[in-house]
Amino acid sequence: MEIHVYDTYVEAKDGHTMHFDVITDVKDHGKAIEYAKQWLETVGEKGAKVTTEECQFCHSQGAPKPVEDAIKANGFFIQKMEGCP
């Protein structure tokens, strides 16, 4: 499976920055932003600003098996980097 990685930096409610990648099997910027918002809601950050400024296409690559499985099950995978719960 080829995956597409969107590098994302979002300001949390308390002001710190959360850095994470939105990974999908479709190269669709709107979908990546939608997935970022869905995930943010699950971690208590509903309403966080996510636009093409915060979420930018980074690159495409092959998917490791756990990422591929998550995408098949949920449509996306979030790779937490810094400041994420």
SVG drawing of the C-alpha trace seen along z (x, -y; Angstrom):
<svg xmlns="http://www.w3.org/2000/svg" viewBox="-15 -29 23 35">
<polyline fill="none" stroke="black" stroke-width="0.4" points="0.0,0.0 1.2,-3.5 0.6,-6.0 0.6,-9.8 2.0,-11.7 0.7,-15.1 2.9,-16.9 0.6,-18.6 1.2,-21.2 -1.8,-22.2 -2.1,-24.6 -3.8,-22.9 -6.3,-24.6 -3.6,-25.2 -1.3,-26.8 1.3,-24.1 1.9,-22.7 1.0,-19.2 3.0,-17.8 1.7,-14.7 1.5,-13.1 -1.8,-12.2 -1.3,-9.2 -3.8,-8.1 -3.9,-5.9 -5.5,-8.7 -3.6,-11.8 -6.4,-14.2 -5.6,-17.3 -9.2,-17.8 -9.5,-14.3 -6.2,-14.7 -7.6,-17.8 -10.9,-16.0 -8.9,-13.0 -6.8,-15.4 -10.0,-17.0 -11.5,-13.6 -8.5,-12.5 -8.2,-15.8 -11.8,-15.4 -10.9,-12.0 -8.1,-13.6 -10.2,-16.5 -9.1,-19.1 -12.4,-19.6 -12.4,-22.9 -8.6,-23.2 -7.6,-25.1 -6.6,-22.7 -6.2,-24.2 -3.7,-23.8 -1.4,-26.0 -1.3,-23.6 -1.5,-20.4 0.8,-20.1 1.6,-17.3 5.0,-15.9 5.7,-12.8 4.4,-9.4 6.0,-6.0 5.2,-2.3 3.3,-1.5 4.5,0.7 2.0,3.5 0.6,1.9 0.0,-1.4 -1.6,0.4 -3.9,2.3 -5.0,-0.9 -5.8,-2.6 -7.8,0.3 -9.8,0.3 -10.1,-3.5 -9.2,-5.3 -6.2,-6.9 -3.4,-6.6 -2.0,-9.2 1.7,-9.1 2.2,-11.1 5.4,-13.2 5.6,-15.9 3.2,-17.3 0.4,-14.7 -1.5,-12.9"/>
</svg>
